[in-house]
Amino acid sequence: MTNRRAIDINCDMGEGFGHWRIAGASEADLLKLVSSASVATGFHAGDPNLMDDTVRLAVEHGVRIGAHPGFRDLQGFGRRSIDASAEELVNDVVYQIGALREFTRRYGVHLQHVKPHGALYMDAARNEKLSRALIDALQKIDPELFIYCMGASVTYQIARSAGQPVAREFYADREYDRTGSIVFVRSAGMFDPRRVADRAVRACLDGKVTTVDGDDIDIEFESICFHSDTPGAMAIGEALRGALVANGIRITPVGDAAAG
């Protein structure tokens, strides 16, 4: 994939709980920069009031909405693995999707995608049994629902084989290893917004990314992700969107970007 001229930008949102909110930019401001929002569904972060607020704001800004289910791990922000059966974990995901879907219905929109969070995302990426159970469940509850995942994952391969709509992600605020997988961290440090933006533009136009080892690898994707809890998220989002637009890359929801 080179010279991509249309791309989705997604951001993980609604990741507070009760009176606690992630410090930094407001989600209303972040929503001006993205075309898709992955909304926390209560297990790693989020609660009914915050889910409602985030969905309402996304609808007001014309941003498509996805469910962002995670491990049942509020204390660890869903970035610690939980040893459970694939059936149990998928039931947790279905439960979380259902909760957010009702909020999208409340505001008259459809759920666009599901994107597992944190350790659940990474575990599914390499666990064929978990990914297969997840895709089987999505085929039954909503065969039109996009699943967001890494291109270098069994999740992607199984979704493609099953005919489930799938969007590969490029992580603007994470590093890559030689396999094309992101380097998973429990706490992200500071990133230079300009470097993040330049790397994303290069990935769109040349289909390349430099790994932590200094090697260039091929990368293919339909969506670019940055995280609302990354320090300096607003500056990253502004630099990212500005650089893409300046290089003639249109920002559009994933269903349109996948065809662009």
Phi, psi and omega per residue, in radians:
M1 nan 1.918 3.050
T2 -2.272 2.796 3.073
N3 0.978 0.795 3.091
R4 -1.279 2.251 -3.070
R5 -1.946 0.038 3.039
A6 -2.495 2.338 -3.075
I7 -2.611 2.544 2.998
D8 -1.475 2.468 2.914
I9 -1.994 2.173 3.098
N10 -2.105 2.649 3.133
C11 -2.421 2.416 3.089
D12 -1.391 2.212 -2.992
M13 -2.372 3.021 3.122
G14 1.191 0.510 -3.006
E15 -1.721 0.734 2.937
G16 -1.822 -2.860 3.071
F17 -2.871 2.207 -3.118
G18 1.017 -2.216 3.131
H19 -1.440 -0.158 -3.098
W20 -1.453 2.315 3.077
R21 -2.304 2.637 3.061
I22 -1.177 2.265 -3.129
A23 -1.203 2.622 3.085
G24 2.109 -2.552 -3.040
A25 -1.129 2.585 3.063
S26 -1.311 2.658 3.141
E27 -1.193 -0.504 3.060
A28 -1.049 -0.676 3.108
D29 -1.243 -0.744 3.135
L30 -1.097 -0.608 -3.104
L31 -1.157 -0.325 3.075
K32 -1.273 -0.245 -3.025
L33 -1.796 -0.251 -2.955
V34 -2.038 2.908 3.036
S35 -1.927 -0.272 3.117
S36 -2.467 2.512 3.098
A37 -2.187 2.295 3.062
S38 -1.769 1.975 -2.950
V39 -1.742 2.192 3.119
A40 -1.017 2.462 -2.946
T41 -2.021 0.330 2.930
G42 1.881 -0.297 -3.074
F43 -1.569 -0.767 3.075
H44 -1.712 -0.382 3.133
A45 -3.016 2.952 3.119
G46 1.570 2.731 3.062
D47 -2.658 2.988 -3.059
P48 -0.970 -0.726 -3.129
N49 -1.179 -0.707 3.136
L50 -1.232 -0.654 3.054
M51 -1.057 -0.779 3.118
D52 -1.073 -0.827 3.139
D53 -1.047 -0.777 -3.069
T54 -1.192 -0.739 3.095
V55 -1.100 -0.776 3.138
R56 -1.039 -0.800 3.132
L57 -1.120 -0.712 3.127
A58 -1.080 -0.746 3.119
V59 -1.102 -0.740 3.124
E60 -1.063 -0.540 -3.113
H61 -1.668 0.063 3.130
G62 1.220 0.478 -3.104
V63 -1.716 2.328 3.103
R64 -1.238 2.705 -2.957
I65 -2.140 2.403 3.036
G66 -2.272 2.768 3.061
A67 -1.512 2.447 -3.098
H68 -2.146 1.285 -3.079
P69 -1.385 2.600 3.130
G70 -2.420 -3.119 2.989
F71 -1.087 2.677 3.106
R72 -1.325 1.477 -2.927
D73 -2.701 1.182 3.127
L74 -1.075 -0.717 -3.076
Q75 -1.129 -0.654 -3.109
G76 -1.724 0.160 3.118
F77 0.988 0.522 3.070
G78 1.205 0.273 -3.110
R79 -1.846 0.322 3.020
R80 -2.117 2.345 -3.131
S81 -1.209 2.580 3.056
I82 -2.069 2.232 -3.114
D83 -1.469 1.714 3.138
A84 -2.536 2.890 -3.128
S85 -1.218 2.737 3.092
A86 -1.031 -0.694 -3.141
E87 -1.074 -0.783 -3.140
E88 -1.106 -0.768 -3.110
L89 -1.170 -0.703 3.127
V90 -1.186 -0.650 3.056
N91 -1.060 -0.675 3.059
D92 -1.073 -0.709 3.131
V93 -1.150 -0.799 3.132
V94 -1.043 -0.745 3.102
Y95 -1.016 -0.773 -3.100
Q96 -1.245 -0.679 3.072
I97 -1.057 -0.787 -3.132
G98 -1.046 -0.684 3.128
A99 -1.092 -0.826 -3.102
L100 -1.251 -0.584 -3.141
R101 -1.017 -0.644 3.140
E102 -1.148 -0.586 3.077
F103 -1.233 -0.636 3.076
T104 -1.157 -0.688 3.088
R105 -1.095 -0.656 3.138
R106 -1.015 -0.593 -3.109
Y107 -1.801 0.249 2.968
G108 1.299 0.456 3.122
V109 -2.217 2.901 3.120
H110 -1.742 2.622 3.020
L111 -1.253 2.206 -3.106
Q112 -1.500 -0.702 -2.976
H113 -2.691 2.975 2.959
V114 -2.238 2.403 -3.141
K115 -2.404 1.861 3.079
P116 -1.002 2.630 -3.068
H117 -1.803 2.523 2.864
G118 0.917 -2.189 -3.076
A119 -1.121 -0.538 3.099
L120 -1.141 -0.732 3.086
Y121 -1.037 -0.822 -3.094
M122 -1.241 -0.667 3.116
D123 -1.141 -0.762 3.122
A124 -1.106 -0.574 -3.101
A125 -1.050 -0.495 -3.103
R126 -2.061 0.010 -3.089
N127 -1.915 1.790 -3.061
E128 -1.101 -0.697 -3.116
K129 -1.109 -0.758 3.136
L130 -1.169 -0.799 -3.136
S131 -1.104 -0.721 -3.138
R132 -1.132 -0.722 3.111
A133 -1.131 -0.662 3.124
L134 -1.149 -0.836 -3.126
I135 -1.152 -0.676 3.076
D136 -1.022 -0.724 3.131
A137 -1.157 -0.752 3.128
L138 -1.114 -0.630 3.105
Q139 -1.043 -0.558 -3.120
K140 -1.493 -0.706 -3.051
I141 -1.509 -0.476 3.125
D142 -2.965 1.568 -3.120
P143 -1.213 -0.088 3.100
E144 -1.698 -0.070 -3.043
L145 -1.391 2.170 3.059
F146 -1.195 2.512 2.909
I147 -1.966 2.287 3.096
Y148 -1.615 2.357 3.132
C149 -2.839 3.027 3.029
M150 -1.336 2.579 3.026
G151 -1.108 -0.624 3.117
A152 -1.506 1.160 -3.108
S153 -2.668 2.648 3.034
V154 -1.221 -0.445 3.084
T155 -0.992 -0.804 -3.135
Y156 -1.099 -0.805 -3.105
Q157 -1.085 -0.751 -3.116
I158 -1.210 -0.724 3.107
A159 -1.059 -0.780 3.124
R160 -1.066 -0.783 -3.113
S161 -1.118 -0.599 -3.104
A162 -1.464 -0.209 -3.095
G163 1.429 0.247 3.061
Q164 -1.351 2.301 3.091
P165 -0.978 2.363 -3.050
V166 -2.453 2.470 3.090
A167 -2.180 2.125 3.064
R168 -1.409 2.495 -3.101
E169 -1.858 2.552 2.881
F170 -1.915 2.171 -3.093
Y171 -1.596 1.930 -3.112
A172 -1.216 -0.608 -3.036
D173 -1.958 0.611 2.999
R174 -2.424 2.756 3.090
E175 -1.642 2.838 -3.128
Y176 -2.048 2.624 2.993
D177 -1.808 -3.087 -3.023
R178 -1.194 -0.328 3.140
T179 -1.430 -0.155 -3.050
G180 1.576 0.124 3.082
S181 -1.606 2.584 3.048
I182 -1.257 2.666 3.059
V183 -1.500 1.859 -3.029
F184 -1.242 2.302 3.092
V185 -2.275 2.644 3.086
R186 -1.577 -0.304 3.112
S187 -2.579 2.007 -3.106
A188 -1.409 2.514 3.066
G189 -1.586 -2.912 -3.140
M190 -1.354 2.492 3.056
F191 -2.114 2.572 3.029
D192 -1.361 1.996 -3.079
P193 -0.960 -0.688 -3.121
R194 -1.163 -0.708 3.104
R195 -1.114 -0.732 3.100
V196 -1.025 -0.822 -3.105
A197 -1.127 -0.775 -3.130
D198 -1.099 -0.687 3.138
R199 -1.139 -0.683 3.127
A200 -1.180 -0.719 3.105
V201 -1.080 -0.774 3.119
R202 -1.070 -0.717 3.130
A203 -1.097 -0.679 3.124
C204 -1.203 -0.782 -3.011
L205 -1.488 -0.611 -3.072
D206 -1.949 -0.224 -3.114
G207 1.179 0.554 -3.095
K208 -2.263 2.618 2.989
V209 -2.498 2.551 3.114
T210 -1.611 2.283 -3.092
T211 -1.446 3.055 3.090
V212 -1.130 -0.334 3.108
D213 -1.588 -0.012 3.121
G214 1.545 0.108 3.117
D215 -1.571 2.562 2.985
D216 -1.597 2.289 3.081
I217 -2.218 2.778 3.056
D218 -1.319 2.538 3.124
I219 -2.472 2.324 3.107
E220 -2.186 2.482 -3.029
F221 -2.915 2.812 3.053
E222 -2.057 -0.168 -3.104
S223 -2.490 2.525 3.043
I224 -1.891 2.275 -3.132
C225 -1.942 2.412 2.788
F226 -2.328 2.767 -2.975
H227 -1.834 2.410 3.131
S228 -1.209 -0.341 3.141
D229 -1.651 0.000 3.035
T230 -1.248 2.285 3.099
P231 -0.940 2.294 -3.117
G232 1.356 0.469 -3.052
A233 -1.011 -0.688 -3.105
M234 -1.124 -0.776 3.128
A235 -1.125 -0.671 3.093
I236 -1.100 -0.825 -3.120
G237 -1.102 -0.719 3.133
E238 -1.141 -0.780 3.133
A239 -1.140 -0.708 -3.119
L240 -1.106 -0.935 -3.118
R241 -1.096 -0.774 -3.125
G242 -1.039 -0.746 -3.115
A243 -1.204 -0.686 3.125
L244 -1.116 -0.839 -3.139
V245 -1.088 -0.720 -3.141
A246 -1.086 -0.436 3.136
N247 -1.729 0.300 3.043
G248 1.327 0.379 -3.139
I249 -1.753 2.084 -3.070
R250 -1.402 2.404 3.104
I251 -1.656 2.110 -3.030
T252 -2.646 2.667 3.136
P253 -1.010 2.808 -2.929
V254 -1.084 -0.619 3.130
G255 -1.076 -0.644 3.099
D256 -1.382 -0.692 -3.105
A257 -1.119 -0.625 -3.111
A258 -1.097 -0.468 3.119
A259 -1.621 -0.074 -3.043
G260 -1.733 nan nan
